[in-house]
């Protein structure tokens, strides 16, 4: 069997190869799909002007759920790519559009910030050994960015600040569950990774709610 199709076993819940060896890890990815649907249903603009960037971001959240579901079902390298690629695009896409919508930055400044963030996040991901934080180090820069944006919005008295700060707080909880998954396999055989999905879905809902509610005519 090629490495591309080799079985990946990095979570407590998975104890053997097979499509249904991670039922909780797989099913809880519906939290992302539900978050995207709920945001769009209740907070997207319904008038003649379409929230294009909001639609794009909510589609990415849904694709993230689908890709992660595939990974926790098939547990192969191709499925891992289906999981990782939407995550990377969503993180950097949200940062770009959020800087423009929440802080009125122009395209080039926002793009420069995203490029700098990508460099920082990549440096953290490659410099911190996987075993240190169970592969969660790469999510520390997104948590820091979410927190910083929420704080800056609070200083500006932006109406979406509370949602962004709450999204950051919930993300911290979800990241904790992701980090400790392999540490407590003996005590918790099903692991805690499924709680990462659940709370992360809530975090994305809160951030998406702030973004979509900040829509105004003429916005991208």
C-alpha positions in Angstrom: 0.0 0.0 0.0 1.4 3.4 -0.9 2.0 6.1 1.8 -0.7 8.2 0.1 -3.3 5.6 0.9 -1.7 4.4 4.2 -3.8 4.3 7.3 -3.3 7.2 9.8 -3.9 6.5 13.5 -3.3 9.7 15.6 -6.4 9.9 17.8 -7.6 8.0 20.9 -10.9 7.0 19.4 -9.3 5.1 16.5 -8.1 1.7 17.6 -8.0 -0.1 14.2 -8.3 0.6 10.4 -11.8 0.9 9.1 -14.3 3.4 7.9 -16.2 3.6 11.2 -13.4 3.4 13.8 -13.9 7.1 14.8 -17.7 7.5 15.0 -17.6 10.5 17.4 -14.8 12.2 15.6 -16.5 11.8 12.3 -20.1 12.7 13.2 -19.2 15.8 15.3 -17.9 17.4 12.1 -21.6 18.2 11.5 -21.0 21.0 14.0 -19.2 22.9 11.2 -21.8 22.3 8.6 -24.6 23.3 11.1 -22.6 26.5 12.1 -22.3 27.6 8.5 -26.0 26.9 7.8 -27.2 28.6 10.9 -25.0 31.7 10.3 -26.2 32.1 6.8 -29.9 31.4 7.6 -30.2 33.9 10.4 -27.6 36.6 9.8 -26.8 36.9 6.1 -28.2 39.9 4.2 -31.3 38.9 2.3 -31.7 42.1 0.2 -30.7 42.8 -3.5 -27.0 43.1 -2.5 -25.4 39.8 -1.9 -22.8 39.2 0.9 -20.3 37.6 -1.4 -17.4 37.2 1.0 -19.8 36.0 3.7 -21.1 33.3 1.4 -17.5 32.3 0.5 -16.5 32.0 4.2 -19.6 30.0 5.1 -19.0 27.7 2.2 -15.5 27.2 3.5 -16.8 26.3 7.0 -19.1 23.7 5.5 -16.3 22.3 3.4 -14.1 22.2 6.5 -16.7 20.0 8.1 -16.9 17.7 5.1 -13.1 17.4 4.7 -12.6 16.7 8.4 -15.4 14.1 8.3 -13.6 12.4 5.4 -10.3 12.3 7.3 -11.8 10.8 10.4 -13.7 8.2 8.3 -11.0 7.1 5.8 -7.9 8.2 7.8 -5.6 8.3 4.7 -3.3 11.0 3.4 -5.6 12.1 0.7 -8.4 12.5 3.2 -6.0 14.5 5.4 -5.5 16.9 2.5 -9.3 17.2 2.2 -9.2 18.2 5.9 -6.2 20.5 6.0 -6.7 22.5 2.8 -10.1 24.0 3.7 -8.7 24.9 7.2 -5.8 26.8 5.7 -7.9 28.6 3.2 -10.6 29.5 5.8 -8.1 30.8 8.4 -6.3 33.1 5.9 -9.5 34.0 4.0 -11.3 35.0 7.2 -8.3 37.1 8.3 -8.2 38.9 5.0 -11.9 39.7 4.8 -12.2 40.5 8.5 -9.4 43.1 8.3 -11.2 44.7 5.5 -14.7 44.5 7.0 -14.0 45.2 10.7 -11.1 47.7 10.3 -11.6 49.2 6.8 -8.1 48.3 5.7 -7.4 48.3 2.0 -6.6 45.3 -0.1 -2.9 45.6 -0.1 -2.5 46.2 3.7 -4.9 43.2 4.4 -3.0 41.0 1.9 0.4 42.0 3.5 -1.0 41.1 6.9 -2.2 37.7 5.7 1.2 37.0 4.1 3.0 37.9 7.3 0.6 35.8 9.4 1.1 32.8 7.0 4.9 33.2 7.6 4.5 33.4 11.3 2.1 30.4 11.5 4.3 28.3 9.3 7.3 29.1 11.5 5.5 28.0 14.6 4.1 24.9 13.0 7.5 23.6 11.8 9.5 24.7 14.8 7.4 23.1 17.5 7.6 19.3 17.6 4.3 17.5 17.1 4.6 15.7 20.4 4.8 19.0 22.4 1.2 20.0 21.9 -0.2 17.0 20.1 0.1 18.9 16.8 -1.9 21.9 18.1 0.9 24.5 17.9 -0.2 25.6 14.4 -3.5 26.8 15.9 -1.9 29.2 18.4 -1.4 32.0 15.8 -5.1 31.8 14.7 -6.1 32.0 18.4 -3.9 35.0 18.9 -5.2 36.7 15.8 -8.8 36.1 16.8 -8.2 37.5 20.3 -6.3 40.5 18.9 -9.1 41.3 16.5 -11.7 41.0 19.2 -9.7 43.3 21.5 -9.2 45.8 18.7 -12.9 45.7 17.9 -13.7 46.3 21.6 -11.5 49.4 21.6 -13.3 50.6 18.6 -16.6 49.8 20.3 -17.5 47.7 17.2 -20.9 45.9 17.8 -19.4 42.5 16.8 -16.5 42.7 19.4 -18.3 40.6 22.0 -18.9 37.8 19.5 -15.3 37.8 18.4 -14.0 37.8 22.0 -16.4 35.0 22.9 -15.3 33.1 19.7 -11.7 33.4 20.9 -12.6 32.1 24.4 -14.5 29.1 23.0 -11.7 28.4 20.6 -9.3 28.2 23.6 -11.5 25.6 25.1 -11.7 23.6 21.9 -7.9 23.8 21.4 -7.4 22.4 24.9 -9.5 19.4 24.0 -7.5 18.9 20.8 -4.2 19.1 22.7 -5.0 16.7 25.5 -6.6 14.0 23.3 -3.7 11.5 23.3 -2.7 12.3 26.9 -5.8 10.8 28.4 -6.4 7.7 26.2 -6.1 5.5 29.2 -8.7 7.3 31.3 -10.9 8.4 28.4 -10.8 5.7 25.6 -12.9 7.7 23.2 -10.6 10.7 23.6 -11.4 14.4 23.6 -10.9 15.2 19.9 -14.7 15.1 19.2 -15.0 18.0 21.7 -12.5 20.0 19.6 -14.9 19.7 16.7 -18.0 20.6 18.8 -16.5 23.7 20.5 -14.7 24.8 17.3 -18.0 24.7 15.4 -19.4 27.0 18.1 -16.4 29.3 17.8 -16.8 29.5 14.1 -20.5 30.2 14.4 -19.7 33.2 16.8 -17.0 34.6 14.5 -19.3 34.1 11.4 -22.2 35.8 13.2 -20.0 38.8 13.9 -18.8 38.9 10.3 -22.2 38.6 8.6 -23.8 41.1 10.9 -21.2 43.6 10.0 -22.3 43.6 6.4 -23.1 46.9 4.8 -24.2 48.0 1.3 -21.2 48.0 -1.0 -19.1 45.6 1.1 -17.2 42.8 -0.6 
